[in-house]
């Protein structure tokens, strides 16, 4: 597996920041965390 580039890391962190910036309360934060975890499961390539 190739190491992540700085640009890829920047894109991911900006997506996370945008997702959490939209949260107004802890319920929103919990939902955002759930969505991010679901995305992480989907993104892993099958080996």
C-alpha positions as semicolon CSV with decimal commas, in nm:
position;residue;x (nm);y (nm);z (nm)
1;X;0,000;0,000;0,000
2;X;0,134;0,341;-0,096
3;X;0,186;0,607;0,170
4;X;-0,066;0,890;0,165
5;X;0,050;1,211;0,004
6;X;0,033;1,546;0,181
7;X;-0,236;1,656;-0,067
8;X;-0,451;1,349;0,004
9;X;-0,418;1,409;0,379
10;X;-0,512;1,775;0,330
11;X;-0,826;1,680;0,134
12;X;-0,934;1,429;0,399
13;X;-0,877;1,671;0,686
14;X;-1,067;1,947;0,506
15;X;-1,361;1,711;0,446
16;X;-1,365;1,620;0,816
17;X;-1,339;1,984;0,921
18;X;-1,631;2,077;0,693
19;X;-1,840;1,789;0,826
20;X;-1,781;1,887;1,189
21;X;-1,815;2,261;1,124
22;X;-2,178;2,199;1,026
23;X;-2,256;2,035;1,363
24;X;-2,474;2,238;1,599
25;X;-2,488;1,995;1,893
26;X;-2,355;1,662;2,017
27;X;-2,621;1,468;1,825
28;X;-2,491;1,623;1,502
29;X;-2,134;1,535;1,605
30;X;-2,230;1,174;1,677
31;X;-2,406;1,148;1,340
32;X;-2,101;1,298;1,163
33;X;-1,872;1,045;1,334
34;X;-2,102;0,760;1,226
35;X;-2,102;0,886;0,866
36;X;-1,723;0,924;0,860
37;X;-1,679;0,569;0,994
38;X;-1,916;0,436;0,726
39;X;-1,714;0,619;0,458
40;X;-1,393;0,469;0,596
41;X;-1,537;0,117;0,569
42;X;-1,635;0,171;0,205
43;X;-1,303;0,327;0,101
44;X;-1,081;0,033;0,195
45;X;-0,982;-0,155;-0,121
46;X;-1,052;-0,527;-0,125
47;X;-0,732;-0,729;-0,102
